[in-house]
Every structure is written in C-alpha cells, then in structure tokens.
Amino acid sequence: MSNDINEGQWRQMRGSVKEKWGKLTDDEVEEMEGKFENFYGKMQEKYGMSKQQAREAFEDLRR
C-alpha cells in the first residue's frame, strides 16, 4: 500500500484535515500534497506527534 493519497482524494480531504487539525494553515495543508512524509513533518512540528501517531492519523484520513 502506498504511503500517499492521490491528488484527487487529497483535494477532497483538505477541508477535513483543516477542520480536525486547526493549527495547520491552508498553505501548510496545500504543501502536504497528500504525501505522508509531508504530513508527518507538519504534525510533528505543530502537534508533537510521533511518526507512529502521525501514521495512524494519516490512515484514519484514508478511511
């Protein structure tokens, strides 16, 4: 399974990401581009998440 979310899915999910993690700016959400490593970096920076916590949050987005 890929670690990333395809572009179309990510476009649809950006609002949910912003709603769930309000510390993220629109630009930061845009910069993630649905890529796990980008998501992890921002989640670690803004929320202090471990890589495992970020992976679980990212997988929750995909469901």
Phi, psi and omega per residue, in radians:
M1 nan 2.419 3.135
S2 -1.235 2.622 3.071
N3 -1.444 -0.107 -3.018
D4 -1.962 2.850 3.088
I5 -1.916 2.331 -3.083
N6 -1.142 2.798 -3.009
E7 -0.985 -0.769 -3.132
G8 -1.096 -0.788 3.108
Q9 -1.109 -0.732 -3.105
W10 -1.092 -0.720 3.112
R11 -0.994 -0.711 -3.130
Q12 -1.252 -0.485 -3.034
M13 -1.617 -0.233 -3.054
R14 -0.950 -0.725 3.130
G15 -1.075 -0.704 3.116
S16 -1.131 -0.694 3.127
V17 -1.092 -0.834 -3.127
K18 -1.094 -0.706 -3.139
E19 -1.176 -0.750 -3.082
K20 -1.284 -0.661 -3.100
W21 -2.134 1.383 -3.018
G22 -1.157 -0.248 3.100
K23 -1.266 -0.284 -3.123
L24 -1.405 2.365 3.073
T25 -1.417 2.861 3.072
D26 -1.003 -0.726 -3.137
D27 -1.109 -0.703 3.131
E28 -1.130 -0.731 3.112
V29 -1.114 -0.734 3.118
E30 -1.074 -0.738 -3.116
E31 -1.128 -0.440 -3.128
M32 -1.111 -0.606 3.093
E33 0.933 0.430 3.126
G34 1.313 0.213 -3.115
K35 -1.693 2.267 -3.083
F36 -1.009 -0.776 -3.080
E37 -1.083 -0.666 3.086
N38 -1.165 -0.769 3.114
F39 -1.038 -0.856 -3.123
Y40 -1.017 -0.792 -3.133
G41 -1.016 -0.787 -3.136
K42 -1.220 -0.686 -3.131
M43 -1.198 -0.611 3.085
Q44 -1.179 -0.776 -3.122
E45 -1.128 -0.824 -3.021
K46 -1.521 -0.561 -3.010
Y47 -2.137 -0.056 3.130
G48 1.189 0.432 -3.119
M49 -1.254 2.522 2.978
S50 -1.324 2.935 3.120
K51 -1.078 -0.693 3.132
Q52 -1.131 -0.761 3.105
Q53 -1.072 -0.745 3.130
A54 -1.139 -0.700 3.129
R55 -1.085 -0.754 3.127
E56 -1.114 -0.738 3.116
A57 -1.124 -0.703 -3.141
F58 -1.142 -0.749 3.118
E59 -1.135 -0.626 3.070
D60 -1.062 -0.628 3.097
L61 -1.086 -0.626 -3.060
R62 -1.299 -0.286 -3.086
R63 -1.448 nan nan
